[in-house]
């Protein structure tokens, strides 16, 4: 994969399962492929890799799809962390980033698609934040929401008819925030 930020930067992943090689293979080149550097130091010893994706805003933020979920790095592959958040331990075969919404779309093998809605807080995460117990990230601007009755109707009968014909689950009005809570902090609260 060619970097969106630096024309000399390339990333490559290799899957060695057909040769009984279950080790992770993620490589990086800073010179258009003349030489390559392995960037798997903090990954588990057994972790077949399928895909890699670079954030369009932060060149140091990388995502890899593996046999056992998705991992991310905030330092261009020096250290990897597993991204869980309810995602089952399943093969992530492809990753796509929806630039406009800031969503991370994950394609699995046999379970469909998962969407991490607005992953932009990962763009601002630092090593210091990861070592703290809790971090509250900036809140994204909310869209205006003005409730109105369909067709200008003000009676309850019209409203009932409209809701019966046109209903769908939508997000609630307002803005939402994101926080980081370390696993040690969660474990301490459960005791």
N, C-alpha and C positions, 0 to 999 in steps of 0.2 A: 504494500500500500504506500503510495506517495503521500508525503505530508502536504497539508493545505497551507502550511506556514513557511516552509523552507524547501526550496526546490532541490536541495542536496540531500534531504532527509528521507529515508525509506524505512519501512517496517515489513517484516515477513514472519509468518507463522507456518509451522510444518507439523503434520500429523503423521506419526510413525507407527500407528497401530498395526498396519498390514505387515510390518516387520517386527512385531512384538516389542515395539519401543513405545512405552507409555509415558516417557519423560516429556516435560513441557519444552517446546521449541519456539522461542520468540527472539527474533533478531532485529538489530537496528544498524543502519548504515548512515553515516554523516557525510559520505562522499559519493553519492549516487551508485552505491553497490560495489565500489572497489575493495572495501574491507567491511567486515561485519562484526558486531559486538553482541554477545548473548546477554539478554536482559531478563533472566528468569531466576535470579539469585534467591528471591524470597518466596518463590512459588513452591508448593509441595512437590516431592520427587516424582509422584505419579499423578499426572494431570495433562492428558492430551488437549491440545489447543486447536481450535478450529478457525478463529477469526480475530482480527484486531481492528479497532476503530479509534481515530483521533478526534478529540473535541474541536469543533470549528472555531472556538473562541480562545481557549487556553491550550497551547501546544504541548504542555506538560501533562495534560489529562488524557490518559489512554484507557481503553476498555478492551478486555479480551473475553471471547466466548470459549468456554472449556467444556469438557465432558461432565464436569460437576458444578456448573453454574457460571456466573460472570464475576470477573475481577476487575479492579480499577487501580490506576496508579496516578498519583498527583505529582510525580517527579520524573516523568518520561521513562518509566520502567525500572527505576532503581529499587523501588519497593512496591509490592502488590498487596491489595487488600480485597477480601471477598465481599461482594455486594450482595446482601441477603434480603432483608426487608420483606419476608414472606415468599420469596421466590423459592420454589422447590429445588432440590438438588437434581438437576436435569441438564442434559446436553444443550448448550446454547450454540447453535450452528451458524447463526448470522446475527449481526448487529447493524442497526441503522439509526442514525441520529436525525431527528426532525428539527432542522435548524430554527425555523420560525417559532415553534412552541418550546424548544429546549427539551424535547422528550427523547428518551432512550428506548428504542424498540428492539426487543429480543425475540428472535425466531428459534423455537425449540425443535427437538426431534420427537414428535409424537404428542406434544401437549399444546401446540398452537403458539400464540404470540403473547408476550407480556410487554406492558408499556410502563416505564418509570416516568411518571408525569413530572415535568419541570425539574430536571436534575441540576439546574444551575447552581444550587448551593455547593455542589462538588467542585465547581470552578474556583471557589474562593477558599476551599479548605486548606489548612496548613498543617505541618507536622506538629506544631504546638497545639492546635485545636484537637488533633487526634489523641494527644496525651492528656487532655483535660477531661474532667468528668462529664460536663455538659456544655454545649455551645448552642446559642440561638442565632440562626442565620437571618440576614435581612429579609424582610417581607416584600414580596413582589407587589407592584401596584395592582389594585383590583379594578375590574371594569365596572362602569356604571350599571346599575340594575334598577329599572323602573317598571314595577308591575303594572300591567294594564289588562283590561278585559278584552276578549276577542270581539271583533266586529262592532266595537263600541257598545256592547250590550251591558246593561247594568242590573238585570234581573238574575235571580239565582237559577232559573230554568235554563237560560242560555248558557250559563257557566257550566252547569252539569252536562249538557249536551256536548259542549266543546271539550271538556276534560275526558269524556267517554271516547271521543273520536281521536283526540290528539294528546296522548300522554306518553311521556318518556322520562326515564331517570336522568336528571340533570344535577350538576353540582349546586350546592347551596350558594346563596348570595353571600358576598363578602370576600375577604381575603384569607389565605391560609399561610401558615408559617412552617418552617422546617427546623428541627433541632437534632443535634448529635448527642447521644447518650452512650457513654462507654459501657462495654459489657460488664466490666468490674463494678460499675455504679449500679447497674441493673441487678446483678447478683447480690450486692450488699443490701439493697432494698427488699429483696425477696426473703432474706433471713429473718 
